[in-house]
Amino acid sequence: MDDVSSLRSAVAAFAEQHALAVVPAVPLRGCGPEVPLDGEDIDLPGFLVLAQRMGAPALYLAIDPFDPDDDLVADPPRHLLARRGQLQGIEVAFVAGGVVHFWEHTASWYAEWEALLTANHHGVDGEDDEDRPRWLSENEREELSEPAVQALLAMPQFRAEKPGGGRYRFAQQHLPADLDERVTHTAVRLACDRADEVARQRYADIDEHYEQLAADLLADPAYQRAGSAAARKQAAERFLANWADGWAPPMVAREELYARAQRLAKAAARPPALY
């Protein structure tokens, strides 16, 4: 769709009809759980209905007017310059359940301007921000993110982080310095998703090993030195992580192992019955 302004009007009309606040900006990316969407995933009306159904109290809206720099393109086409001031892109977002949902669209005519920028900078060392498309497809983001994802998965510290916030924050803080800033969130999300899946697979058959693990845990020096229930649970967590190739255990696995070790210790300490 070339008329991005009609999309902005649709957002405003929907918000007014359903008594939703409109914030004239969108949340920063890469600061928490996100769902990136575009017209290939869902159209704007569907996205707005989704916001309503999920109980979003507000819509976030950012527009991007076309303001071409004539010096960046040799002999820029008049039909593109005539679009100065028109909206080249729009981004809409809402927050539900602590997750930010983004929807974005770029006018089809703007692709021609981006192609001209690329052509005029072809052969120049380095890449300026102006040379790059502002929006990337999900496949492009994943492809650019892959080296960073693999680097994170190879870090023992990343594996040892607990699922959720801890692992997410570690990933954000240990991305490669040269990673394209447009894909930082994608890299973090993919790394955490894959880590969760690998950990699930590693602990999938733990039910079959609890009894032996409990016996081995009781013989673990760190567990034996622990003087409180909290310290013993931490020792059990580290013990499980070592057993699972460094992957932090789910809380339920740690609690189950600790409970079984306690029962086993009590059974061993109980004096034999006299007959």
Secondary structure, 3 states (H helix, E strand, C coil): CCCHHHHHHHHHHHHHHCCCEEECCCCCCCCCCEEEEECCCCCHHHHHHHHHHCCCCEEEEEEEECCCCHHHCCCCCHHHHCCCCCEEEEEEEEEECCEEEEEEEECCCHHHHHHHHHHHCCCCCCCCHHHCCCCCCHHHHHHHHHHHHHHHHCCHHHHHCCCCHHHHHHHHHCCCCCCCHHHHHHHHHHHHHHHHHHHHHHCCCHHHCHHHHHHHHHCCHHHHHCCCHHHHHHHHHHHHHHHCCCCCCCHHHHHHHHHHHHHHHHHHHCCCCCC
